[in-house]
Amino acid sequence: MLTITKEFHFSASHVLEGLPKWHPCARMHGHNYVVVLELSAPDDKLVPPGFVRDYRDLDGFKQWMDKTLDHRHLNEVVEVQPTSELLARWIFDRWIGEFPELTAVRVHETPKTTAEYRPG
């Protein structure tokens, strides 16, 4: 199995509902998010000249992310509670049809915190 990843960046605000009022994430705040798409394929499914997928094919994801998520309030644009974990799954579910090689989505809220959705 061969695997590629590509990293994308966006900035957005959110509020996490259901937390105690004293919790900092219960207040509106923002992050400089990093989203990493991971795509995998076995040797016999590579596309010429030997790609899992051409990185340029991911340009549509970048355009969608810039239009849909960048400089937005995530509570207003996603259908899930905007935790990193649920954002990773939401992005995966939205893009698996376009990228059948997609094996995982990672969402970083900070350089030290990462959530990953990997089905199964």
N, C-alpha and C positions, 0 to 999 in steps of 0.2 A: 504494500500500500504506500502510495506517495501522497504527501500532504503539502499544501501551500497555505499561507496566511497572508492577509492584507489588513492593514491598520487604517482606520478612519477616525476623524476628530470632529466633535461638535460641542457647543456650549449651550446649556439650557438650565432652567430652574425647575424645581418641583417641591412638593410638600407631601410627606408621607402621613397618610391619615391613620388614625387608630393608635397613635403613640401618645404617651402621657404629655401634657402640655410643657413640662420641663425639658423634654427631649429636644435637642437642637434640630433634629430632622422633622419635627412637628411644625416647625416654622418654615416659611418659604426660604429657600437657599438654592445655590446653583453649583454646578460642577463643570469642569472642562473634561468631557467624557472622551474616552477612547473606546472604539468598537473594533474588535478583531474578528474577521470572518475566517473560518478554517474550512478548506475544501479538500477532499481526498478522493483518490481513485486508484484502483489496482493497475498494474502495468498494462493489462490487456484493454483497458478503457481509456488510456491516454489519447488525446487528440494531437494530430501532427502539429508541430514537430516533436512532440513528446511532453505536452502540457497536461496537467490536471485540468486546467482551464486557463485561457489567456487572461492575464491580469487586467488587460484593457476591457474585458467583458464586465468587470466590476464597476466600471464608470457609472452605469445606471444606478447602482446602489449609492454611490457618493452623491449623485444628483438628487436622488430621493431623500437621502438623509439631510442634505443641506436645505432642501425645500420643506421637509416635514418636521425635522427635529431641531435644527440649528437655530439658536436664539429664540426658542419658544419656551412656553411653560408646559412641561410634559403632561401635567394633569389635564390639560385641555386638548392634547393631541393623541394620546395613546388610550387604548381601551382597557388598560390594566393599571393597578397600583404601580407607580413608576419607581419601583425598587430596581436595583441593578439586575437582580435575579430574574424578575418578571420581564424587564426590558429585553434581556438576552433571549428569553423564550419567545417573546412577542416578535422580535426581529427575525428569529429563526423561522417561526411559523409564516411570517409574511414573505420570506425570500426563498424557502425551500422549493417552491414551484418553479422559480426562475433559475435557481442553482441547485439541481438535484445532487450535485457533489458536496453540498454544504453538510459538514459533519458537526460543527460547533460554532457558537457565537459567544465571545467574551466581551463583557462590558466592564470597563474600569471607570470608577468615579474619581479616583485619585491614583497617583503612581503606586500606592501601597495596597489598594483594595481592588479586587477583581471578582466578578461573578461569571460563571460559565453555564451555558445550557448546551447539553449534549444529549440527544434523545437516547432512550434505552438505558 
